[in-house]
């Protein structure tokens, strides 16, 4: 929690681990080197890191031999009826045949399994295998044997690890150490057979690649194959003792067949790895749609018990995903619908959405929801409306939403209307909500929409609102089309279309923030490090010196140790002045009466000095002096700060100060490194953003100056990581446009 003269600001609820001075952030690059500067391939490379020691590029891990191995070993194979290993062995035999892999069975108690020869030990395998599947209760000793046999990948199904508590977590830590030494890569433990499912091979087009930490939660996406949507991979990551969500995300982002990545995430193993993988996906313009549990305290506890990992402060996770273009949804139905649309839809030609229906009520209802969600429904021009009225009665509105009254869809006019709407240059998406089947009109309408979609690059969406879902128009016509995106609810359609437009807007202008991350400390960092006091907070005076080192403006002020010096300083600073006690233990000066505002005379200054020092003496608070400060009487109060997140490391917050931060928690979070565009986007997330533009006659604030402070603070966060645990500039007063921003108070805490 950050203290200031204007209350407190909490950006995450879980206590963050603060690194010791000089400690480098943990990031294991296991079994491979990190390429530089681009994606590159596996092999020798230079590790490129930022000034805080964190990597700037995702490891280039080749998982081809995991998903398509040439040789597979099943350790613990069985054909004894009634045993779980028997069913798994049977499934792995079938999977190996499908992918064309040579299969080797291992069980010291068997000579044959299902009529196939069985080896007594890993050491007897006739070749170096790509993938070993462990059907054993304790994978530890087997991992060591696999390492000696130079096996590339292994899968451990065994449970009883971090998901069970402290003892299990200790066992998983030992497993991770053994894996690290072995040189192989491990999926699991506590995983399942999802990677070895039977995928339909008769479907074409871009595919969805699926990542889940809970196998059952991926079933809705896997089932999309029954609706004609291709699935290419499924990575069930389990407890992630080694291979993690980020590894698969990074790999899928470069696969040519993958049109979108869908993920169910309970906890992130390493925040930095996730951001690097998301950055790779953004650079390759591959959409990532994710359900991330842990929005509530209950969800976070449940996820911890399931996978044994922290879910992370949700506000920071949310900001990180948004910053790197990961589309976060809440429900599994949203996950499947949004991923399916993003995988198959072409790049939009325009952002305008046209709503077309056979009912005025349906069109109005859908348009209300779409507009409230931020979709743009452009009013069609007079010429276009006149064209539509050739086929639609004049008394019906065709401005957008477009109401055809029903009858035109039953004949040749229906297709004419659809083609005319799609021909409008302001329309990039056509959505037709059909609230219920009304044959034969609904059948004809569905067919016309499918036929029109085949002739256009624009996105055509249909909401089929029937609760039955067995109608031929739905099952045959709409789901049989690879060009029409079909939904069952208004909400899911709107969510998916918004994500589609947001994704293409985001990636069109995307530039990796890691490209400009500082590699060497600036002169400001060297000045700031001399001010650090390990293990204690800085006084306000020292904290402001820290800000000065980074070029952040503070008021004219002087630190004094006598009443006479205070009077002299006040005349130099200029009346009116503010006087504040300054000491390392003073996080909340106002509450203690240690701030005096609006002093206009020498006598007031003299009395204020005595009162402030008397209070400090009575409260037994050590001071390094009293600050006599210039009084800033206008501007918009904001807050800018640094905190340390347990997953992502240093984070930067910005918000509106005063009541808005204390009561409404109106702050936005950014994960360094980031540039000016992201800093401006953070301001756009604030509910009180309009205050900076000037309200009720107030002049617009100097937003450029505020952006500059945010960027300087994020540089500070990177360069002083491990030496600065928290920083709170509150208030940072943003003056009218062109006049800058001034940090009136600051709190800094060293670990």
Long-range contacts (C-beta under 8 A, 24 or more apart in sequence): 2-641, 2-643, 2-726, 2-727, 2-728, 2-730, 2-747, 3-587, 3-588, 3-728, 3-747, 4-587, 4-588, 4-639, 4-728, 4-730, 4-731, 4-745, 4-747, 5-580, 5-588, 5-589, 5-590, 5-595, 5-730, 5-731, 5-745, 6-590, 6-637, 6-639, 6-657, 6-658, 6-661, 6-662, 6-730, 6-731, 6-745, 7-661, 7-662, 8-662, 9-639, 9-641, 9-653, 9-655, 9-661, 9-662, 9-665, 9-667, 9-728, 9-730, 10-665, 11-313, 11-315, 11-316, 11-641, 11-643, 11-651, 11-653, 11-667, 11-669, 12-313, 12-315, 12-316, 12-643, 12-645, 13-297, 13-313, 14-310, 14-312, 14-313, 14-646, 15-646, 16-643, 16-644, 16-645, 16-646, 17-644, 17-646, 18-644, 18-725, 18-751, 19-644, 19-721, 19-722, 19-751, 20-722, 20-751, 21-532, 21-534, 21-722, 21-723, 21-751, 22-722, 23-722, 24-53, 24-722, 25-52, 25-53, 25-54, 25-272, 25-649, 25-721, 26-270, 27-54, 27-55, 27-270, 27-272, 27-273, 28-180, 29-55, 29-59, 30-179, 30-180, 30-185, 30-242, 31-183, 31-184, 31-185, 32-59, 32-60, 32-61, 33-59, 34-59, 34-60, 35-59, 35-60, 39-254, 39-280, 48-519, 49-519, 50-514, 50-517, 50-518, 50-519, 50-673, 50-718, 51-517, 51-518, 51-519, 51-520, 51-521, 51-525, 51-718, 51-719, 52-649, 52-650, 52-718, 52-719, 52-721, 52-722, 53-721, 54-272, 54-649, 55-272, 55-276, 56-276, 56-514, 56-517, 57-276, 57-514, 58-246, 58-250, 58-273, 58-276, 58-277, 58-279, 58-280, 59-247, 59-250, 60-250, 61-185, 61-247, 61-250, 61-251, 62-251, 63-153, 63-247, 63-248, 63-251, 65-130, 65-131, 65-152, 65-153, 66-130, 66-131, 66-152, 66-153, 66-185, 66-187, 66-195, 67-195, 67-233, 68-99, 68-101, 69-99, 69-101, 69-129, 69-130, 69-131, 69-153, 70-100, 70-101, 70-102, 70-130, 71-101, 71-102, 71-103, 71-104, 71-127, 71-128, 71-129, 71-130, 71-131, 72-96, 72-101, 72-102, 72-103, 72-104, 72-129, 72-130, 72-131, 72-132, 72-133, 73-103, 73-104, 73-105, 73-106, 73-122, 73-125, 73-129, 73-131, 73-132, 73-133, 73-151, 74-103, 74-104, 74-105, 74-106, 74-132, 74-133, 74-135, 75-106, 75-107, 75-122, 75-132, 75-133, 75-134, 75-135, 75-136, 75-142, 76-106, 76-107, 76-134, 76-135, 76-136, 77-105, 77-106, 77-107, 77-110, 77-113, 77-118, 77-135, 78-107, 78-110, 78-113, 78-135, 79-110, 79-113, 79-114, 85-135, 88-133, 88-135, 88-157, 88-193, 89-113, 89-114, 89-135, 90-114, 91-193, 91-196, 92-133, 92-196, 94-198, 95-196, 95-198, 98-198, 101-130, 101-131, 102-127, 104-129, 121-145, 122-146, 122-148, 122-149, 122-151, 123-148, 123-149, 125-149, 131-155, 132-184, 133-157, 134-158, 139-175, 139-188, 139-189, 140-174, 140-175, 140-178, 143-175, 143-178, 143-179, 143-182, 143-184, 143-186, 144-178, 144-181, 144-182, 146-182, 146-184, 147-178, 147-181, 147-182, 147-183, 147-184, 150-183, 151-184, 152-184, 152-185, 153-184, 153-185, 153-186, 153-187, 154-184, 154-185, 154-186, 154-187, 155-186, 155-187, 155-188, 155-191, 155-195, 156-186, 156-187, 156-188, 156-189, 156-191, 156-241, 157-188, 157-189, 157-190, 157-191, 157-192, 157-193, 158-188, 158-189, 158-190, 159-189, 159-190, 160-190, 161-189, 161-190, 161-239, 161-241, 161-308, 162-190, 162-239, 162-241, 162-307, 162-308, 162-309, 163-190, 163-239, 163-305, 163-306, 163-307, 163-308, 164-308, 168-308, 169-308, 172-239, 172-241, 172-308, 175-241, 176-241, 176-242, 179-241, 179-242, 180-242, 185-242, 185-243, 186-241, 186-242, 186-243, 187-235, 187-236, 187-237, 187-238, 187-242, 187-243, 188-238, 188-239, 188-241, 189-238, 189-239, 189-241, 190-238, 190-239, 190-307, 191-215, 191-236, 191-237, 191-238, 191-239, 192-236, 192-238, 193-236, 194-218, 194-222, 194-234, 194-235, 194-236, 195-233, 195-234, 195-235, 195-236, 197-222, 197-234, 199-225, 199-231, 199-232, 199-234, 200-225, 200-230, 200-231, 203-228, 203-229, 203-230, 204-230, 204-482, 205-230, 205-259, 205-343, 205-344, 205-482, 206-230, 206-257, 206-258, 206-259, 206-260, 206-343, 206-344, 207-231, 207-232, 207-233, 207-257, 207-258, 207-259, 207-343, 208-232, 208-258, 208-259, 208-260, 208-261, 208-262, 208-339, 208-340, 208-343, 209-233, 209-234, 209-235, 209-248, 209-252, 209-255, 209-258, 209-260, 209-261, 209-262, 210-234, 210-235, 210-261, 210-262, 210-263, 211-235, 211-237, 211-245, 211-248, 211-249, 211-252, 211-261, 211-262, 211-263, 211-264, 211-265, 212-236, 212-237, 212-263, 212-264, 213-237, 213-238, 213-240, 213-245, 213-264, 213-265, 213-266, 213-267, 213-306, 213-307, 214-264, 214-266, 214-306, 214-307, 217-264, 217-291, 217-332, 218-262, 218-264, 220-332, 220-333, 220-335, 220-336, 221-262, 221-332, 221-335, 221-336, 221-339, 223-336, 224-336, 224-340, 227-340, 227-479, 228-479, 228-480, 228-482, 229-340, 229-343, 229-344, 230-343, 232-257, 232-258, 233-258, 238-307, 239-307, 239-308, 239-309, 240-269, 240-307, 240-309, 244-268, 244-269, 244-270, 244-273, 245-269, 245-274, 245-277, 246-270, 246-273, 246-274, 246-276, 246-277, 247-273, 247-277, 249-274, 249-277, 249-278, 249-280, 249-281, 249-288, 250-276, 250-277, 250-280, 250-281, 252-281, 252-286, 253-277, 253-280, 253-281, 253-284, 253-286, 253-288, 254-280, 254-284, 258-286, 258-343, 259-286, 259-287, 259-342, 259-343, 259-344, 260-286, 260-287, 260-288, 260-289, 260-339, 260-340, 260-342, 260-343, 261-286, 261-287, 261-288, 261-289, 261-339, 262-289, 262-290, 262-335, 262-336, 262-339, 263-288, 263-289, 263-290, 263-291, 264-290, 264-291, 264-332, 264-335, 265-290, 265-291, 265-292, 265-293, 266-293, 266-294, 266-303, 266-306, 266-307, 266-309, 266-311, 267-294, 267-303, 267-304, 267-307, 267-308, 267-309, 267-310, 267-311, 267-312, 268-309, 268-311, 268-312, 268-317, 268-647, 269-309, 270-647, 271-312, 271-320, 271-645, 271-647, 271-648, 271-649, 271-671, 272-648, 272-649, 274-320, 275-320, 275-324, 275-648, 275-671, 276-514, 278-320, 278-321, 278-324, 278-325, 278-326, 279-324, 279-512, 279-513, 279-514, 281-325, 281-326, 282-324, 282-325, 282-506, 282-507, 282-510, 282-512, 283-510, 283-512, 285-507, 285-510, 287-325, 287-327, 287-339, 287-342, 287-343, 287-499, 287-503, 288-325, 288-326, 288-327, 289-326, 289-327, 289-329, 289-335, 289-338, 289-339, 289-342, 289-499, 290-321, 290-326, 290-327, 290-328, 290-329, 290-335, 291-328, 291-329, 291-330, 291-331, 291-332, 291-334, 291-335, 292-317, 292-321, 292-328, 295-330, 310-646, 310-647, 312-645, 312-646, 312-647, 312-648, 313-645, 313-646, 313-647, 315-669, 316-645, 316-647, 316-648, 316-651, 316-669, 316-671, 317-647, 318-669, 319-651, 319-668, 319-669, 319-670, 319-671, 320-648, 320-671, 323-670, 323-671, 323-674, 323-678, 323-681, 325-503, 325-506, 325-507, 325-510, 327-499, 327-502, 327-503, 329-495, 329-499, 333-489, 333-492, 334-492, 334-495, 334-496, 337-487, 337-492, 337-493, 337-495, 337-496, 338-492, 338-495, 338-496, 338-499, 338-500, 340-485, 340-496, 341-459, 341-461, 341-485, 341-496, 341-497, 341-499, 341-500, 342-496, 342-499, 342-500, 342-503, 344-482, 344-483, 344-485, 345-459, 345-485, 345-500, 346-457, 346-459, 347-504, 348-428, 348-429, 348-458, 348-459, 348-500, 348-501, 348-504, 349-425, 349-428, 349-457, 349-458, 350-425, 350-426, 350-427, 350-428, 351-376, 351-428, 351-501, 351-505, 352-376, 352-377, 352-378, 352-424, 352-426, 352-427, 352-428, 352-429, 353-377, 353-427, 353-428, 353-429, 353-430, 353-431, 353-497, 354-378, 354-380, 354-400, 354-401, 354-402, 354-421, 354-424, 354-427, 354-429, 354-430, 354-431, 355-400, 355-401, 355-402, 355-431, 355-432, 355-433, 356-401, 356-402, 356-404, 356-417, 356-418, 356-421, 356-430, 356-431, 356-432, 357-401, 357-402, 357-403, 357-404, 357-432, 357-433, 357-434, 358-403, 358-404, 358-405, 358-406, 358-409, 358-434, 358-438, 358-441, 358-445, 359-403, 359-406, 359-435, 360-396, 360-397, 360-401, 360-403, 362-433, 362-435, 363-401, 363-402, 363-403, 363-433, 364-401, 365-490, 366-401, 366-431, 366-433, 366-463, 366-490, 367-400, 367-401, 369-490, 369-491, 369-494, 370-431, 370-494, 370-497, 373-494, 373-495, 373-498, 374-498, 375-494, 375-497, 375-498, 375-501, 377-401, 378-426, 378-427, 380-424, 380-426, 381-424, 381-426, 384-420, 384-424, 387-420, 388-417, 388-420, 388-421, 390-416, 391-416, 391-417, 392-417, 406-441, 407-441, 409-441, 409-444, 409-445, 409-448, 410-440, 410-441, 410-444, 411-444, 414-444, 414-445, 414-448, 415-448, 415-451, 415-452, 418-448, 418-449, 418-452, 419-452, 419-455, 422-452, 422-456, 422-458, 422-460, 427-458, 428-458, 428-459, 428-501, 429-458, 429-459, 429-460, 429-461, 429-497, 429-500, 429-501, 430-458, 430-459, 430-460, 430-461, 431-461, 431-462, 431-463, 431-493, 431-497, 432-460, 432-461, 432-462, 432-463, 433-462, 433-463, 433-465, 433-490, 433-493, 434-462, 434-463, 434-464, 434-465, 434-466, 435-463, 435-465, 436-465, 436-466, 437-466, 437-468, 437-471, 437-473, 437-474, 439-471, 439-473, 442-471, 442-473, 443-472, 443-473, 443-477, 446-473, 446-474, 446-477, 446-478, 447-473, 447-477, 449-478, 449-484, 450-477, 450-478, 450-480, 450-481, 450-483, 450-484, 453-481, 453-483, 453-484, 454-481, 454-483, 459-485, 459-497, 459-500, 460-484, 460-485, 461-485, 461-486, 461-487, 461-493, 461-496, 461-497, 462-486, 462-487, 463-487, 463-488, 463-489, 463-490, 463-493, 464-488, 465-489, 465-490, 509-677, 511-675, 513-673, 513-674, 513-675, 513-678, 514-673, 516-673, 516-675, 517-672, 517-673, 517-718, 518-673, 518-715, 518-718, 518-719, 521-719, 522-715, 522-719, 524-549, 524-550, 524-551, 524-715, 524-716, 524-719, 525-716, 525-719, 525-720, 528-716, 528-719, 528-720, 528-724, 529-720, 529-723, 532-720, 532-723, 532-724, 532-750, 533-584, 533-750, 534-723, 534-750, 534-751, 535-750, 535-751, 536-584, 536-749, 536-750, 537-584, 537-585, 537-587, 537-747, 537-748, 537-749, 537-750, 538-584, 538-747, 538-748, 538-749, 538-750, 539-582, 539-583, 539-584, 539-586, 539-624, 540-580, 540-582, 540-586, 540-589, 540-627, 540-745, 540-746, 540-747, 541-582, 541-624, 541-625, 541-627, 542-584, 542-624, 542-748, 543-727, 543-746, 543-747, 543-748, 544-743, 544-746, 546-716, 546-727, 546-746, 546-748, 547-729, 547-743, 547-746, 550-712, 550-713, 550-715, 550-716, 551-712, 552-709, 552-712, 552-713, 552-729, 552-743, 553-740, 553-741, 553-742, 553-743, 554-742, 554-743, 554-744, 554-746, 555-629, 555-630, 555-631, 555-632, 555-742, 555-744, 556-629, 556-630, 557-627, 557-628, 557-629, 557-630, 558-627, 558-628, 559-624, 559-625, 559-626, 559-627, 560-609, 560-625, 560-626, 560-627, 560-628, 561-625, 561-626, 562-609, 563-605, 563-606, 563-609, 563-610, 566-605, 566-606, 566-608, 566-609, 566-626, 566-628, 567-602, 567-605, 567-606, 569-628, 570-599, 570-602, 570-605, 570-628, 571-602, 573-628, 573-629, 573-630, 574-630, 575-599, 575-600, 575-601, 576-600, 576-631, 577-605, 577-628, 577-629, 577-630, 577-631, 578-627, 578-628, 578-629, 578-630, 578-631, 579-605, 579-608, 579-609, 579-612, 579-626, 579-627, 579-628, 579-629, 580-612, 580-626, 580-627, 580-629, 580-745, 581-612, 581-613, 581-615, 581-616, 581-621, 581-623, 581-626, 581-627, 582-623, 582-624, 582-625, 582-626, 582-627, 583-616, 583-621, 583-622, 583-623, 583-624, 584-622, 584-624, 585-621, 585-622, 586-621, 586-623, 587-747, 592-619, 592-621, 597-631, 598-631, 629-744, 632-733, 632-735, 632-742, 632-744, 634-733, 634-735, 634-736, 635-701, 635-733, 635-734, 635-735, 635-736, 635-741, 635-742, 636-691, 636-692, 636-698, 636-701, 636-733, 636-734, 637-731, 637-732, 637-733, 637-734, 638-706, 638-731, 638-732, 638-733, 638-734, 638-741, 639-667, 639-728, 639-729, 639-730, 639-731, 639-732, 640-706, 640-709, 640-710, 640-713, 640-729, 640-730, 640-732, 641-713, 641-726, 641-727, 641-728, 641-729, 641-730, 642-713, 642-716, 642-717, 642-724, 642-726, 642-727, 643-726, 644-721, 644-725, 644-726, 649-721, 650-717, 650-718, 650-721, 651-717, 652-710, 652-713, 652-714, 652-717, 654-679, 654-682, 654-683, 654-686, 654-706, 654-710, 655-686, 656-686, 656-688, 656-689, 656-691, 656-692, 657-730, 657-731, 657-732, 658-731, 660-687, 660-688, 660-691, 661-730, 664-688, 670-710, 670-714, 672-714, 672-715, 672-717, 672-718, 673-714, 673-718, 674-714, 675-711, 676-707, 676-711, 679-707, 679-710, 679-711, 679-714, 680-707, 682-710, 683-707, 692-734, 699-736, 699-737, 700-736, 700-737, 701-734, 701-735, 701-736, 701-737, 702-734, 702-735, 702-736, 702-737, 702-738, 702-739, 702-740, 702-741, 703-734, 703-737, 705-734, 705-735, 705-739, 705-740, 705-741, 706-732, 706-734, 706-741, 708-741, 709-741, 709-743, 722-751, 723-750, 723-751, 724-748, 724-749, 724-750, 724-751, 725-749, 725-750, 725-751
